[in-house]
């Protein structure tokens, strides 16, 4: 018995001496910091420290060093295994993510309109109404053209309905057609009034426009866009991971800052630098690219200037930012670290601050990685050979030490983290395209107006679901919003609109030439219209309904 007790005592002493983090006097991960009274919301299970030191002192280890073209000294720590210490202050989120108290006080958890009206608020609508009335009275023949605030609200509701029901490419005449058009449009507003509002809608004072355009290319839409982005930032506190990327708004109208981007689905458009929340896909802030900016210092790269401008309202809160190689640089990483941001982003291999190993001339084995570190700034650089002829360079102030996955591709954790957090803006762009209200226009201000409505619909659906107990699909949310804006009964919001969608077609065996030729060039078709019995191709039809074999017996 005494011998077994001695064995137990020796085992306990060995466990205590195995790692100092297990002793009672240890200040390891998860220990409380009594000196800081600020309420923090940690982004991981690890707590924060003042210096962010690791368990291993890299200065005491002899490692290979490489010097970059600008004199930066990088230490190769690829073969050094280190435990992750406590996070630095710039890696700790100090604000509670979610809907802000101001948004909760002004919005109703059961009213989609109250959420949408926070982003496109009453002052913005009144500003549009003021300039639309002024423009309409100047251009109308009798000079007494008039619309009310409710008319502008109904117009906006029909624009949103045109997108959610899939009618945004329909001509206005077809929407008000008695036989094939939805009854929703005819009952809400006369077709002539809708056309007039669409024609006269303006967002600024035309009498002072020329003077303002000399200093600001974006003056036509500046006030509306500034109010919208301000409302977006005030309504929501983002989660710990943010991302910055560009969004191309499709446009081929006459505009001085139209961009051509061959790698985008729509090659021409207006470029907007966007800041988005990775987890919720909430749009936070946006800056239009207008060409050369006189306010930007000559020694500051464009990507550095854009990232700093987008993040101005979120400094000293502990957010992490994921960027691509257009934005990421060592200079930006050091500046954001001083403003309590961490950054993870790919870096171009021709940057002067990178070590020679990042150049493609230095070949690595497939799936081999090198980890470098700047000691005085606690910044890591991961060089990963993901493909035989291509390297990936990832700069991080969030990962002072980098672990390697135990898998076939042996991915470093910085690469995996970048892949998880890089796609926020791209998903936002994909989501707003699904129920987009965009329609053809020759005015770039109208194209940006449509894009603003799309972003407002996305943000309002996110805040609505966060405040309500039951999550509502985005399409259902938009349909309920339209009904509320038009003053309709939303009790049947789950049902589809009970109006004729289009004229069905019958199928015949032989293929003949289309006899409608309204949108085609004499296409061949085997379909005939049930009304006039003429051959009609897919391009010349409004919409076709398909029924399964079980439901076809009902018709």
C-alpha positions as a printed NumPy array, in Angstrom:
array([[  0.   ,   0.   ,   0.   ],
       [  2.815,   2.398,   0.914],
       [  4.583,   1.522,  -2.314],
       [  1.512,   2.394,  -4.429],
       [  1.137,   5.728,  -2.625],
       [  4.742,   6.544,  -3.433],
       [  4.108,   5.743,  -7.108],
       [  1.083,   8.087,  -7.191],
       [  3.079,  10.881,  -5.559],
       [  5.898,  10.495,  -8.079],
       [  3.446,  10.626, -11.005],
       [  1.855,  13.813,  -9.681],
       [  5.245,  15.448,  -9.25 ],
       [  6.222,  14.495, -12.792],
       [  3.   ,  16.038, -14.158],
       [  3.649,  19.245, -12.241],
       [  7.204,  19.53 , -13.535],
       [  6.229,  18.62 , -17.076],
       [  5.078,  22.096, -18.066],
       [  5.13 ,  25.285, -16.   ],
       [  1.784,  26.226, -17.525],
       [  0.143,  23.544, -15.358],
       [  1.37 ,  25.012, -12.062],
       [ -0.869,  27.239,  -9.969],
       [  1.448,  30.263, -10.191],
       [  1.511,  30.201, -13.989],
       [  0.216,  33.066, -16.16 ],
       [ -0.443,  30.901, -19.212],
       [ -3.226,  31.142, -21.803],
       [ -6.543,  32.019, -20.212],
       [ -5.053,  33.776, -17.159],
       [ -6.78 ,  36.934, -16.015],
       [ -5.103,  40.314, -16.462],
       [ -6.139,  42.387, -13.461],
       [ -4.347,  45.512, -14.694],
       [ -6.78 ,  46.01 , -17.582],
       [-10.349,  46.97 , -16.676],
       [-11.62 ,  47.195, -20.306],
       [-14.291,  44.676, -21.269],
       [-12.938,  42.571, -24.107],
       [-14.397,  39.883, -26.371],
       [-11.659,  37.43 , -27.263],
       [-11.429,  36.092, -30.79 ],
       [-10.084,  32.731, -29.589],
       [ -9.641,  30.778, -26.409],
       [ -6.363,  32.601, -25.716],
       [ -6.158,  35.799, -23.736],
       [ -4.156,  38.934, -24.392],
       [ -0.82 ,  40.25 , -23.199],
       [  0.945,  43.565, -23.346],
       [  3.926,  42.421, -25.382],
       [  2.513,  39.355, -27.119],
       [  5.657,  37.345, -26.297],
       [  5.935,  33.684, -27.275],
       [  7.153,  30.788, -25.173],
       [ 10.433,  30.685, -27.119],
       [ 12.915,  33.543, -27.298],
       [ 13.892,  33.674, -30.985],
       [ 16.802,  35.987, -30.237],
       [ 18.543,  33.197, -28.347],
       [ 18.236,  30.763, -31.261],
       [ 20.681,  30.853, -34.127],
       [ 18.622,  31.125, -37.324],
       [ 19.485,  31.995, -40.879],
       [ 18.761,  35.611, -41.766],
       [ 18.008,  37.207, -45.138],
       [ 18.17 ,  40.874, -46.018],
       [ 15.67 ,  42.439, -48.405],
       [ 16.369,  45.106, -51.004],
       [ 15.275,  47.911, -48.685],
       [ 17.415,  46.666, -45.781],
       [ 14.753,  44.768, -43.795],
       [ 16.253,  41.811, -41.919],
       [ 14.162,  38.634, -41.885],
       [ 14.939,  35.659, -39.636],
       [ 14.182,  32.171, -40.963],
       [ 12.282,  30.298, -38.22 ],
       [ 11.026,  27.434, -40.409],
       [ 12.633,  24.694, -38.327],
       [ 11.732,  26.192, -34.952],
       [  8.702,  24.791, -33.156],
       [  7.09 ,  27.236, -30.745],
       [  3.917,  27.287, -28.709],
       [  1.571,  30.156, -29.337],
       [  1.645,  32.608, -26.447],
       [ -1.037,  35.083, -25.546],
       [ -2.326,  37.399, -28.267],
       [ -1.121,  40.957, -28.559],
       [ -3.449,  43.873, -27.847],
       [ -4.147,  44.513, -31.54 ],
       [ -5.504,  40.927, -31.849],
       [ -8.157,  41.269, -29.122],
       [-11.632,  42.49 , -30.059],
       [-12.849,  45.095, -27.566],
       [-16.387,  45.692, -28.878],
       [-19.429,  43.429, -28.82 ],
       [-20.339,  42.352, -32.382],
       [-23.915,  42.591, -33.613],
       [-26.665,  45.159, -34.06 ],
       [-25.886,  48.439, -32.302],
       [-28.176,  49.84 , -29.555],
       [-29.08 ,  52.777, -31.808],
       [-30.341,  50.385, -34.479],
       [-32.277,  48.353, -31.906],
       [-34.038,  51.469, -30.625],
       [-35.106,  52.658, -34.086],
       [-36.012,  49.34 , -35.764],
       [-38.813,  46.901, -35.044],
       [-37.992,  43.196, -34.959],
       [-41.209,  42.432, -36.896],
       [-41.102,  45.236, -39.453],
       [-38.796,  44.872, -42.498],
       [-39.565,  48.481, -43.447],
       [-38.148,  49.816, -40.174],
       [-34.824,  48.113, -40.918],
       [-34.696,  49.231, -44.541],
       [-35.652,  52.78 , -43.57 ],
       [-32.627,  53.012, -41.291],
       [-30.259,  52.624, -44.273],
       [-32.316,  54.6  , -46.807],
       [-33.7  ,  56.995, -44.238],
       [-36.206,  59.841, -44.43 ],
       [-33.621,  62.667, -44.906],
       [-32.211,  60.82 , -47.924],
       [-35.7  ,  60.326, -49.371],
       [-36.606,  63.966, -48.781],
       [-33.402,  65.064, -50.486],
       [-34.237,  62.932, -53.539],
       [-37.819,  64.212, -53.522],
       [-36.651,  67.827, -53.405],
       [-34.307,  67.571, -56.386],
       [-36.691,  65.316, -58.34 ],
       [-39.515,  67.853, -57.991],
       [-37.232,  70.682, -59.062],
       [-36.009,  68.79 , -62.114],
       [-39.509,  67.607, -63.072],
       [-41.008,  71.098, -62.949],
       [-38.197,  72.479, -65.081],
       [-38.601,  69.818, -67.754],
       [-42.368,  69.312, -67.761],
       [-44.444,  71.203, -70.297],
       [-46.846,  72.912, -67.867],
       [-44.337,  73.424, -65.027],
       [-46.646,  72.166, -62.261],
       [-45.536,  68.528, -62.162],
       [-45.85 ,  67.182, -58.639],
       [-45.36 ,  63.983, -56.64 ],
       [-45.659,  63.27 , -52.941],
       [-43.409,  61.459, -50.504],
       [-45.729,  58.433, -50.676],
       [-45.416,  58.378, -54.483],
       [-41.627,  58.22 , -54.22 ],
       [-41.955,  55.474, -51.613],
       [-44.258,  53.445, -53.886],
       [-41.877,  53.978, -56.794],
       [-39.035,  52.552, -54.717],
       [-41.236,  49.609, -53.696],
       [-41.989,  48.795, -57.348],
       [-38.288,  49.011, -58.232],
       [-37.557,  46.49 , -55.475],
       [-40.478,  44.269, -56.54 ],
       [-39.214,  44.301, -60.113],
       [-35.97 ,  42.755, -58.874],
       [-37.249,  40.185, -56.381],
       [-39.919,  38.829, -58.757],
       [-37.45 ,  38.596, -61.651],
       [-38.947,  41.371, -63.817],
       [-36.03 ,  43.816, -63.899],
       [-35.319,  43.104, -67.575],
       [-38.962,  43.523, -68.586],
       [-39.953,  46.691, -70.419],
       [-42.185,  49.013, -68.412],
       [-45.034,  48.511, -70.894],
       [-45.033,  44.758, -70.224],
       [-45.202,  45.278, -66.449],
       [-48.438,  47.281, -66.844],
       [-49.869,  45.054, -69.582],
       [-53.377,  43.891, -68.749],
       [-52.852,  40.336, -70.017],
       [-49.298,  39.366, -69.023],
       [-48.298,  42.017, -66.496],
       [-48.434,  41.581, -62.713],
       [-51.445,  43.201, -61.077],
       [-49.198,  44.528, -58.305],
       [-47.773,  47.257, -60.542],
       [-51.107,  48.375, -62.001],
       [-52.717,  48.649, -58.575],
       [-49.828,  50.524, -56.944],
       [-49.198,  53.328, -59.436],
       [-50.137,  54.439, -62.967],
       [-47.59 ,  53.589, -65.609],
       [-47.164,  57.231, -66.682],
       [-46.289,  58.364, -63.163],
       [-43.726,  55.566, -62.795],
       [-42.113,  56.616, -66.074],
       [-42.021,  60.243, -65.029],
       [-40.404,  59.545, -61.66 ],
       [-37.878,  57.291, -63.352],
       [-37.108,  60.053, -65.833],
       [-36.931,  62.988, -63.417],
       [-35.266,  61.277, -60.438],
       [-32.208,  63.303, -59.312],
       [-29.86 ,  63.227, -56.331],
       [-28.307,  66.709, -56.328],
       [-28.974,  70.327, -57.247],
       [-28.41 ,  70.662, -60.97 ],
       [-27.917,  74.439, -60.807],
       [-24.702,  74.111, -58.745],
       [-23.505,  70.837, -60.261],
       [-20.891,  72.271, -62.645],
       [-19.127,  74.121, -59.856],
       [-19.061,  71.048, -57.595],
       [-17.871,  68.724, -60.364],
       [-14.677,  70.744, -60.711],
       [-13.508,  69.555, -57.319],
       [-15.364,  66.236, -57.035],
       [-16.136,  63.846, -59.9  ],
       [-18.584,  62.039, -57.639],
       [-20.521,  65.193, -56.696],
       [-23.775,  64.049, -58.331],
       [-24.165,  61.151, -55.896],
       [-21.794,  62.162, -53.076],
       [-24.342,  63.3  , -50.475],
       [-26.595,  60.259, -50.871],
       [-23.675,  57.814, -50.807],
       [-22.081,  59.438, -47.752],
       [-25.35 ,  59.242, -45.817],
       [-25.821,  55.601, -46.8  ],
       [-22.33 ,  54.456, -45.742],
       [-22.653,  56.388, -42.474],
       [-25.903,  54.582, -41.704],
       [-24.287,  51.221, -42.509],
       [-21.451,  51.832, -40.045],
       [-23.799,  53.083, -37.306],
       [-26.214,  50.138, -37.513],
       [-23.851,  47.212, -36.996],
       [-20.667,  46.344, -35.087],
       [-18.768,  43.762, -37.143],
       [-17.224,  40.53 , -35.952],
       [-13.483,  40.116, -35.501],
       [-12.57 ,  39.457, -39.166],
       [-12.977,  42.104, -41.881],
       [-12.   ,  42.008, -45.534],
       [-11.221,  44.657, -48.157],
       [-11.664,  44.124, -51.885],
       [-13.045,  45.814, -54.972],
       [-16.587,  45.546, -56.343],
       [-17.335,  46.298, -59.99 ],
       [-20.808,  47.762, -60.556],
       [-21.68 ,  46.904, -64.202],
       [-22.088,  50.036, -66.325],
       [-21.465,  51.088, -69.914],
       [-22.864,  54.594, -69.697],
       [-21.016,  57.862, -70.214],
       [-18.894,  58.302, -67.112],
       [-15.42 ,  59.7  , -66.498],
       [-14.392,  56.924, -64.123],
       [-15.606,  53.79 , -65.914],
       [-13.106,  50.955, -65.409],
       [-12.232,  47.97 , -67.597],
       [-11.456,  44.793, -65.647],
       [-11.031,  41.756, -67.933],
       [-11.043,  39.228, -65.055],
       [-14.573,  40.206, -63.959],
       [-17.815,  38.734, -65.388],
       [-18.881,  42.253, -66.399],
       [-15.836,  43.827, -68.028],
       [-16.902,  47.477, -67.729],
       [-18.243,  49.255, -64.699],
       [-17.701,  51.569, -61.736],
       [-15.178,  50.27 , -59.216],
       [-15.985,  50.568, -55.52 ],
       [-13.509,  49.662, -52.763],
       [-15.542,  47.774, -50.162],
       [-15.135,  46.811, -46.515],
       [-17.263,  43.859, -45.381],
       [-17.722,  41.601, -42.374],
       [-16.52 ,  38.08 , -43.166],
       [-18.917,  36.189, -40.879],
       [-22.223,  37.959, -41.538],
       [-21.45 ,  39.306, -45.07 ],
       [-22.551,  42.761, -43.944],
       [-21.471,  45.717, -46.095],
       [-19.711,  48.248, -43.857],
       [-18.123,  50.959, -45.997],
       [-17.321,  51.799, -49.599],
       [-15.217,  54.266, -51.585],
       [-15.682,  54.825, -55.331],
       [-12.546,  54.818, -57.44 ],
       [-12.483,  58.085, -59.373],
       [ -8.984,  57.995, -60.857],
       [ -6.167,  60.15 , -59.531],
       [ -6.944,  61.535, -56.086],
       [ -5.348,  64.854, -55.213],
       [ -5.835,  64.263, -51.492],
       [ -3.63 ,  61.171, -51.559],
       [  0.049,  61.858, -50.689],
       [  2.426,  61.169, -53.544],
       [  4.539,  58.751, -51.484],
       [  1.533,  56.662, -50.36 ],
       [  0.493,  53.731, -52.599],
       [ -3.137,  53.594, -53.663],
       [ -3.838,  50.318, -51.866],
       [ -2.354,  51.693, -48.636],
       [ -4.458,  54.87 , -48.896],
       [ -7.696,  52.993, -49.629],
       [ -7.253,  50.505, -46.767],
       [ -6.458,  53.27 , -44.267],
       [ -9.457,  55.325, -45.386],
       [-11.92 ,  52.424, -45.139],
       [-10.73 ,  51.467, -41.643],
       [-10.733,  54.954, -40.094],
       [-13.937,  54.359, -38.13 ],
       [-12.799,  51.012, -36.654],
       [ -9.376,  51.806, -35.202],
       [ -8.296,  50.804, -31.667],
       [-10.839,  47.971, -31.475],
       [ -8.737,  44.879, -32.269],
       [-10.107,  43.887, -35.685],
       [ -8.261,  41.692, -38.157],
       [ -8.227,  42.698, -41.839],
       [ -7.717,  40.294, -44.741],
       [ -6.445,  41.855, -47.976],
       [ -5.085,  40.723, -51.318],
       [ -1.707,  41.59 , -52.83 ],
       [ -2.92 ,  44.951, -54.16 ],
       [ -3.245,  46.339, -50.637],
       [ -0.785,  44.378, -48.48 ],
       [  2.624,  45.844, -47.714],
       [  4.985,  45.946, -44.764],
       [  4.392,  49.684, -44.37 ],
       [  0.603,  49.151, -44.14 ],
       [  1.061,  46.293, -41.65 ],
       [  3.142,  48.47 , -39.309],
       [  0.693,  51.386, -39.546],
       [ -2.36 ,  49.212, -38.872],
       [ -0.626,  47.589, -35.918],
       [ -0.188,  51.009, -34.327],
       [ -3.935,  51.586, -34.809],
       [ -4.736,  48.244, -33.072],
       [ -5.425,  46.27 , -36.261],
       [ -3.931,  42.961, -37.318],
       [ -3.576,  42.109, -40.99 ],
       [ -3.302,  38.877, -42.967],
       [ -2.775,  39.28 , -46.692],
       [ -0.936,  38.042, -49.736],
       [  2.07 ,  40.074, -50.9  ],
       [  3.493,  40.513, -54.362],
       [  6.868,  38.833, -54.754],
       [  8.477,  41.954, -56.254],
       [  8.051,  44.009, -53.07 ],
       [ 11.356,  45.487, -51.963],
       [ 10.738,  44.667, -48.318],
       [ 10.516,  40.886, -48.9  ],
       [ 13.488,  38.509, -48.497],
       [ 15.136,  36.987, -51.597],
       [ 13.528,  33.597, -50.884],
       [ 10.116,  35.021, -51.87 ],
       [ 11.265,  35.463, -55.458],
       [ 10.221,  32.808, -57.943],
       [ 13.875,  32.328, -58.919],
       [ 14.397,  30.426, -55.644],
       [ 12.727,  27.064, -56.212],
       [ 11.133,  25.072, -53.382],
       [  9.858,  21.534, -53.317],
       [  6.137,  21.098, -53.855],
       [  4.173,  21.915, -50.668],
       [  7.312,  23.194, -48.972],
       [  7.033,  26.328, -46.863],
       [  9.419,  28.832, -45.293],
       [  8.549,  30.992, -42.306],
       [ 10.332,  34.321, -41.774],
       [  9.932,  36.835, -38.985],
       [ 10.857,  40.418, -38.131],
       [ 11.752,  40.321, -34.452],
       [ 11.359,  43.978, -33.527],
       [  7.891,  44.249, -35.155],
       [  6.67 ,  40.678, -34.462],
       [  5.581,  40.227, -38.1  ],
       [  5.667,  36.86 , -39.873],
       [  5.99 ,  36.04 , -43.556],
       [  4.909,  32.658, -44.944],
       [  6.26 ,  31.5  , -48.311],
       [  4.369,  28.441, -49.558],
       [  4.952,  26.456, -52.741],
       [  1.338,  25.582, -53.48 ],
       [  1.964,  24.78 , -57.146],
       [  5.077,  23.716, -59.009],
       [  5.608,  27.075, -60.671],
       [  3.893,  29.405, -58.217],
       [  4.603,  30.608, -54.689],
       [  2.271,  32.346, -52.288],
       [  3.573,  34.994, -49.891],
       [  1.381,  35.777, -46.875],
       [  2.237,  38.594, -44.47 ],
       [  0.667,  38.429, -41.016],
       [  0.74 ,  40.455, -37.824],
       [ -1.796,  38.064, -36.296],
       [  0.466,  34.984, -36.376],
       [  3.889,  35.633, -34.77 ],
       [  4.459,  31.874, -35.017],
       [  3.066,  29.676, -37.774],
       [  2.183,  26.   , -37.444],
       [  2.013,  23.536, -40.345],
       [ -0.941,  21.244, -40.94 ],
       [ -0.273,  17.526, -40.754],
       [ -1.783,  16.755, -44.165],
       [ -0.702,  15.944, -47.69 ],
       [ -0.366,  19.589, -48.792],
       [  1.189,  20.682, -45.469],
       [ -0.553,  24.047, -45.49 ],
       [  0.644,  26.67 , -43.017],
       [ -2.063,  28.061, -40.765],
       [ -1.687,  31.534, -42.304],
       [ -2.626,  30.127, -45.729],
       [ -5.678,  28.352, -44.301],
       [ -6.752,  31.459, -42.391],
       [ -6.415,  33.624, -45.502],
       [ -8.503,  31.19 , -47.564],
       [-11.281,  31.292, -44.941],
       [-11.466,  35.072, -44.648],
       [-10.604,  36.475, -48.073],
       [-13.984,  36.129, -49.822],
       [-16.27 ,  38.472, -47.871],
       [-16.723,  41.162, -50.545],
       [-17.039,  38.594, -53.342],
       [-19.88 ,  36.844, -51.52 ],
       [-21.579,  40.197, -50.872],
       [-21.414,  40.922, -54.609],
       [-22.797,  37.465, -55.384],
       [-25.665,  37.813, -52.908],
       [-26.881,  41.206, -54.143],
       [-26.925,  39.975, -57.745],
       [-29.495,  37.284, -56.951],
       [-32.354,  39.732, -56.289],
       [-30.805,  42.808, -57.831],
       [-32.961,  45.803, -58.778],
       [-30.458,  46.983, -61.402],
       [-31.912,  47.96 , -64.731],
       [-30.525,  49.496, -67.887],
       [-29.819,  53.21 , -67.602],
       [-27.715,  55.832, -69.369],
       [-27.059,  57.744, -66.142],
       [-24.28 ,  56.458, -63.886],
       [-25.983,  58.006, -60.851],
       [-29.008,  55.746, -61.417],
       [-26.734,  52.687, -61.667],
       [-25.155,  53.564, -58.33 ],
       [-28.615,  54.205, -56.897],
       [-29.69 ,  50.679, -57.864],
       [-26.505,  49.283, -56.325],
       [-27.143,  51.212, -53.117],
       [-30.666,  49.752, -52.889],
       [-29.24 ,  46.24 , -53.347],
       [-26.751,  46.775, -50.515],
       [-29.456,  48.281, -48.291],
       [-31.676,  45.235, -48.871],
       [-28.819,  42.894, -47.933],
       [-27.872,  44.807, -44.776],
       [-31.457,  45.222, -43.625],
       [-32.15 ,  41.498, -44.012],
       [-29.053,  40.73 , -41.904],
       [-30.05 ,  43.087, -39.089],
       [-33.668,  41.86 , -39.24 ],
       [-32.599,  38.238, -38.735],
       [-30.238,  39.184, -35.92 ],
       [-33.018,  40.994, -34.038],
       [-35.823,  38.499, -34.699],
       [-36.207,  35.102, -33.084],
       [-36.856,  33.274, -36.346],
       [-34.627,  33.641, -39.388],
       [-36.43 ,  34.751, -42.542],
       [-35.088,  33.939, -46.038],
       [-33.921,  37.006, -47.89 ],
       [-36.471,  36.654, -50.702],
       [-39.335,  36.403, -48.235],
       [-37.955,  39.395, -46.348],
       [-37.876,  41.521, -49.521],
       [-41.405,  40.467, -50.492],
       [-42.697,  41.434, -47.045],
       [-40.845,  44.735, -47.356],
       [-42.559,  45.492, -50.677],
       [-45.966,  44.695, -49.211],
       [-45.308,  46.924, -46.223],
       [-44.119,  49.81 , -48.42 ],
       [-47.244,  49.529, -50.574],
       [-49.562,  49.19 , -47.577],
       [-50.722,  45.689, -48.533],
       [-51.745,  42.889, -46.191],
       [-48.628,  40.855, -45.398],
       [-50.575,  37.888, -44.045],
       [-50.228,  36.151, -47.417],
       [-46.536,  36.918, -47.708],
       [-45.647,  33.238, -47.999],
       [-47.731,  32.822, -51.173],
       [-46.674,  33.69 , -54.664],
       [-48.387,  36.621, -56.384],
       [-51.677,  35.574, -57.944],
       [-51.242,  37.193, -61.316],
       [-50.628,  35.793, -64.803],
       [-46.887,  35.39 , -65.287],
       [-46.861,  34.866, -69.019],
       [-48.353,  33.043, -71.987],
       [-47.505,  29.322, -72.018],
       [-46.208,  27.667, -75.147],
       [-47.156,  24.408, -76.838],
       [-44.601,  22.029, -78.26 ],
       [-44.719,  20.832, -81.866],
       [-42.47 ,  18.317, -83.556],
       [-41.102,  20.261, -86.547],
       [-38.716,  23.193, -86.07 ],
       [-39.734,  26.357, -87.881],
       [-38.48 ,  29.884, -88.098],
       [-39.599,  32.32 , -85.402],
       [-42.321,  34.631, -86.768],
       [-42.216,  37.16 , -83.906],
       [-38.624,  38.388, -84.348],
       [-38.901,  40.963, -81.562],
       [-35.645,  40.002, -79.818],
       [-34.027,  37.473, -82.158],
       [-32.588,  37.104, -85.658],
       [-34.898,  34.507, -87.232],
       [-34.117,  31.698, -84.791],
       [-35.444,  28.174, -85.356],
       [-37.926,  26.853, -82.812],
       [-40.389,  24.036, -82.192],
       [-42.581,  26.119, -79.846],
       [-45.781,  27.873, -80.801],
       [-47.777,  30.489, -78.907],
       [-51.083,  29.158, -77.58 ],
       [-52.752,  32.507, -78.2  ],
       [-51.82 ,  33.339, -81.815],
       [-50.377,  29.909, -82.808],
       [-47.263,  31.506, -84.312],
       [-43.819,  29.878, -83.971],
       [-41.914,  31.7  , -81.232],
       [-38.363,  31.174, -79.924],
       [-37.124,  31.523, -76.337],
       [-35.818,  35.058, -76.815],
       [-39.191,  36.346, -77.997],
       [-41.214,  34.93 , -75.1  ],
       [-41.929,  36.779, -71.879],
       [-41.782,  33.825, -69.474],
       [-42.55 ,  30.108, -69.607],
       [-44.079,  28.106, -66.769],
       [-43.14 ,  24.439, -66.326],
       [-45.364,  21.914, -64.554],
       [-44.442,  18.45 , -63.305],
       [-46.312,  15.33 , -64.422],
       [-48.31 ,  15.222, -61.177],
       [-49.629,  18.775, -61.445],
       [-50.17 ,  18.853, -65.206],
       [-53.514,  17.046, -64.843],
       [-54.904,  20.085, -63.031],
       [-54.552,  22.3  , -66.121]])
